[in-house]
Amino acid sequence: MIICVGQMISLIGSSMTAFAFSIWVWELTHQATALALFHFFAQIPQILISPIAGVAVDRINRKFLMIAGDTVGGIVTFTVLLLYLSNNLQLWHLYIAFAVKRTFEQFQELAYSASISTMLPKHQYTRASSLSFLAGNGAMIIAPALAGVLYGVVGLGGILSIDIASFLFAIATVLRIHIPQPAIAQSNEKEPTHIIQDISFGFKYIISRPSLLALLILTAIFWFIHDIGDSIYKPMILERSGNDVSVLGSLFAAVGVGGVLGVLLINIWGSYKSRIKGVLFGMVGTALGRIILGLGRTPVIWIPAQLCSSFNYPLLGSYSDAIWLAKVQPQLQGRVFATQAMMLLLTSAVANLVGGALADYVFEPAMMPGGHFAPLFGSIFGTEKGAGMALMYVISSLSLLLVGISGYAIRILREIETILPDHDNVT
């Protein structure tokens, strides 16, 4: 709980900064591609560093890695603040800053994820994982609305200063906690003797367990399609709301409220006996909410739809995390989780790159008056700016629904909890 509070405060600061940067970039460029590249350049270093980070988490003190991640994040934010105050901040500075920041956050996030199973008993894995979503969604409720108000009062410089203070708070909370460090893994296989073998270990581990591989492939496909739609979410709402930042802030708050409600459900009701059903149910619920949101044109529809969609994120994420925590030995989780993270980051990076370009060069022009798609879909989405992105968002959401439903038809995935024994039941 102490770590969760510290991370939530840190996330509030970081989310305020990310929200303010999104508005700054949109005002500067008015291009969905520019916002998508913002995420793309942050994800590429994460993809490259994930295998090394996984090895580090299994070999180096995890508490130290968590502190290092927050420390570098604070230094990067302070550097951006200096550039802004000296009127030298440019778009490419943000791309580099977020690339560096997210690189070190990858060490921090993997260290945190792998520490859960050393700090808590197995029956608490789902609830512990849900606390990460509580921190993230709690920050989502507060940060956008607060950033929207403060952006006009203290400016970008004031928001960056708050972010720096939040990093210091997070570091202080981690310093107070004892985080057990498991012994280096001893397996039946020949112990890896160099870094290449260590890096490839996660891939071999997952491939040798078809049920885990099926779960990884399904979630990768889901998040690829999800992030194609998510890459144009902010510009879609800004265009269709007349660049009303308060509407976008309200929707982000709805994301947070929905997520918190999902976390509360998990902690009050408890876990599904079958965690994989929780994952698939979360996928379907997320898709249904996003379909309604894409079809809507006003906040009256957007906000409840976003609330319903976001309610399912903790279910999807917490149950999936609990499966991985239960099936993978704690001393191997750094490398295995790094492989999982790298695959999901790779699909997300490609989705962000593809999504922005599709919106700017295909869907938006096609939904303008006289465009190729306007006669077919104009009566549903309109033909003004943002209509093409709305059509693209709905198509991606319908695809998510198909992915979630298809999971029930894959036996090695549907029965993963019986086919693959938990790590503490392996003989």
N, C-alpha and C positions, 0 to 999 in steps of 0.2 A: 504493500500500500504506500509506503514511503517513496519507493522508486516511482510508482505510478503517479503520485502527486508531483514529484519533481519533473517527470517527463511531460506531464500535462502543462505545467507552467512554461517549460521550454517550448512545447508545441504551440502554445498560445502566442508566444513571441515570434516563432518562426512562421506560423500561419498568418499573422498580421503582416509580416514582411512580404511573404509570398503573394498575399492578396494585393498589397499596395504596389508591388512590382508588376503584377498582372495588369492593373489599371494603368500604370505608367507606360508599360510596353504597348498596350492597346491604344492609348492616346497618341503615342509616338508613331505607330505604324498602321493601325486599323487593318491588320492582316492576321487571319487565323494561323497562318504558317509561322509567323514570328512567335506567337504564344506556344505553338507546338514545339518549335525548336528550343524554346526555353526548357521544356521538359526533356527533350531529346539529348541536349548537350549535358544535362545533369545525369542522365541514365547511362550514357556510354562509358564513362569512367567506372561507374558501379559495376557494369557488366565485366569489364576487364579486371577489376580488383577483387571481385567476389571469390574466385577460387583461392587466391592468396589470403584473403580475409578469413576464409573458412579454416585454412591451415593455422592461421594465427590464433583464432579463437580456441582451437583444440590444443595449442601449444603454449600460449601466453596468458597471463593473468587476465581474466575477463573483466574484472573490476577496473583494471588499468585501461583496457580498451574502451570501456564505456566513458570513462572520464576524458580520455584523449579525444573521442568523437565530439563531445560537447566543447572541449577547449578549442579545437580547430574551428568548429562552427562559430564560436564567439570571435576568434581572430579574423576570420573571413568577413563576418558581418561588420566588424570594426573597420576593416580595410575599405569596404564598400561605403561606409559612412564617411570616411575621410575623402574619398573620391567625390561623393555627392556634395559635401560641404565646400569643396574646392571647385565645384562646377565642372568637374572633369569626368563625371560618370557617363558612360556610353553603354549601348546595348550589349556589345561584345564583352564588356567588363562583367555584366551579370551572367552571361553564359559561362565564363571562366570561373567566376566566384561560386556559382551553384555546382559546377562540376567538381571543384575542390571540396566544397562542403559536403556534397552527397557521397563522395569517395570515402571520407572518414566516417560519415554517418553509417556507412555500410558495415564497418568494423563494429561500431556501437550497437547497431540493431541486431547483428548476428550474435554478438556477445550476450545481449539481453535475452534473445530468444533461446539460446542454448543454456542459459542460467536457470530458466524456469524449472526444468526437471531436476536440478540439483538443490533447489530451495523448497520445493513443495512435493507432496505425495501425488501419485498418479490420478486419483479421483478429482483432484483440483485443477488439472491441466486446462480444461475447457474454460472454467471460471477465470483462471489466471490469464489465459490468452484474451479473454473478453475484456480484462482491465486495460489492455493496450488499446482496444477500440474505445473504451470509456475515455481514456486520456485523449485520443485523437478526436473523437466526436465531441467531447466536452470543450476542447479547444476550438472546434469548428463552430460551436454555438456562440462562443464569446468573440473569437478573433475577427471574423469578417465585419460584424457590426461595429466592434470597437475600432478596427482599422478604418472603416468608412467614416466614422465620426472624427477620429484623430487626424486622418489624412488632410482634412481641411483646416485643422487647428494647429498641430505641431509639425505637419508635413512629413515627408519621407524620413528626414533626419531624426525626428522624434520617435518614429516607429522603430527605426533601426536601433536607437538607444535602448528602448524597452526590450527589444530582442536580445541585446547583449546582456542586460540584467537577468533575463530569464535563463540564459546559459549558465551564469554564475550560480543561480539558485539550484539548477539541475545537478551541477557538479557537487554542490554542498550536500545534497540528499544522498548521492551515490557514496560519498565519502563516509557517511554514517553507517552504511549497511555492510554486513559480512556476506560476501558472495562466494560460496564454496567452489573450489577449482577441482574438477575430477582428475583422476590420474590419467596419464596418457594411455590411449587405448592399446590393449593387447589382444590381437585377433588370432584366429587359426591360420590366417594367411601370412605369408612372409611380410614382416614389418617394412613399410616403405623406407627407402634409404636416401631418397633425394626429393626435391621439391616437385618435380614433374609427377612422380608417383603419388605424392600426397595430394596434388591438385586433381589428378584423375580418379582418386579414390571415390569421391562422391558420385561420379557418373557410373562407375562400376557397381557401387552399392545399390543405386536405384534401378539400374538395368537388370540386375540379378533378382530383383523383386518386382515381378510384372504388375502387381496390384498398386504398388507405389508409383511405378512408371505410368500406369493408366490414370492415377489421380493427378500426377504432374501434367500429363498431356492435356487432360480435360480442363484443368484450371488454367493452363497456359493459353488454350484456345479461348476460354471464357474471357480472360483478362485482355487478350489481344483485341477481341471484338469490342469489349467494354471500353478500352482506352482509345479506340478509333472514334467512338462517340464522345468520350470524355475530352478528347483533344479539341473539340469544337464547342464544348458546353458553354464556356464563358463568352466567347464571341457571339454565339447563337442568342444567349439571353440578353447581352448588351444590345445587339442589333434589333431584336424584337421588342425590347423595352424602351427604345429610344435613348440608349446609353445611360440608363438609370442605374447608377452604382448601388443605390439602396435596395433595389430589387434583387440584384446579384447577391448582396450581403444577406438579404432575407433568405434566399435559397440556400446559401451556405449554412446559415443558422438552422434551416430545416434539415439539412444533411446531419448536423450535429445532434439535433433533438431526436431524429429518427434513430441514429446510431446509439444514443444513450438509452432510449427505450428498448432497443434490441438487447443491449447489455443487461439491463434490468430484468428483462424476461429470462435470459439465460441464468442469472444469479438467483432469481426468485423461484422459477419453475424448475431449474436444474437442467441437466443434459438429456438429450435424446439417448435412449439405450443404444440406438444405431447412429453414430456420429455422421456417417456418410449420408444418411437421409437428411440430416441438418444441413450439410453442404449443398446437396441438390435442391432442397427446399429453398435455401437462401438464393441460389442462382435463379430459380423460377420467379421468386418474389421480387428480386431486384429487377428482372427484365420487365415484369408487368408494370411496375411503377414507372420505369423509364419510357415505356411505350406511351402511357397516358401523358407524361410530361412533354414528350416530343410532339404529340398531337395538339396540345394546348397552346394558347396564344397570350394568356394573361396570367398574372401571379395567382389569381383565384384558383386556377387549375394547377399551375406549376408547383406551388408550395405544398399542397396535400400530396401530390404525386411524388414529389421529392422525398417527403416525409416517409411515405410508404415504401419507396424504393430503398432508402437508406436504413430503414428498420431491419432489412435483411442482411446488410453487410456484416454485422457482428456474428450472425448465425453462420454465414458462409465462411468467414475467416476463422472464427474461434474453433469451430468443429474441425475444419481442415488442419489448423495448427495442432489441435489435440491429437489427431490421428498421427501426425508426424512425430510429435513428442513421445507418444506411446510406443511407436514402432521402431524408433531409432535409439540406439544406446546413447546415453548422455555424453560419453567420451568421444563419440563419433559425430555428434550433432553439428559441430562447427563446419566440418567439410561437407556433410550431406545437405545441411540447410543452405550452405553457400551455393551448391550446385542448383538447388531448387530456386534460390533467389536469382541466380544468374539467368536461368531460363525464363523466368517470369519478367525480369528486367529487359531481357533481349526482345521478347515479344512486345512489351510495352513501348520500348524505344522505337521499334519499327512501326507500331501503331500510331504513335505521335507524329512520326515523319510522314506516314501515308495520310493520316487523317486531315492534317492542315492543308496539304496539297490538294486532296480530293475536294475539300470544301471550297477553296479559293478558285480552283481551275476547272472543276467539273460540276459540282452540285449547285453552287451559287449562280453561275452563269446559266445553267440549264433551267433554273426556276425563275429567272427573270422574264418579264413579258417578251414573248417571242422565242423563249428557250425551248429546248427539246422536251423537257419534263413538265413544263408549265401546263400544257393542255390536259395531261393525265392527272396531275396532282395539285394543280393550282387551286381547285375548289376546296381542298383539304388544308393545305399549308399556306395558301396565299402566294403572291408573286412579288412581294416586297423583299428587301434585304433581310437575310436570316432564314428565308423560307427553304432555301437549298440545304442549309445546315440542319434545319428541323427534319426534313425528309431523310437526310443521311443518318440523323440520330435515331429516328424510328426504325429504319432498316437495320441498324446495328443492334437495337434493342430486341427486335423480333428474332434476330439471329441468336442472341443470348438465351431467349426462351427455348429455342430448339436445342441449344447445347445442354441446358439444364435438364430438359426432358430426356435427351438421349442418354444421359448418365445412368438412368434406371435400366437401360437395355444392355449395359455392359456388365457381365457377371463378375469378372475379376475386380471390378470397381465396386459394384453393388454389395459384394460380399467380402470386401477388403478386411473387415474386422475379424472375420472367422478364418479366412484363407491365410492371412499373415499374422502370426502370433506377436503379442507385445514383447518388447525387449526384455522385460523381467520374467517372461515365461519361456524364453528360449533355453533349451537344454543342450 
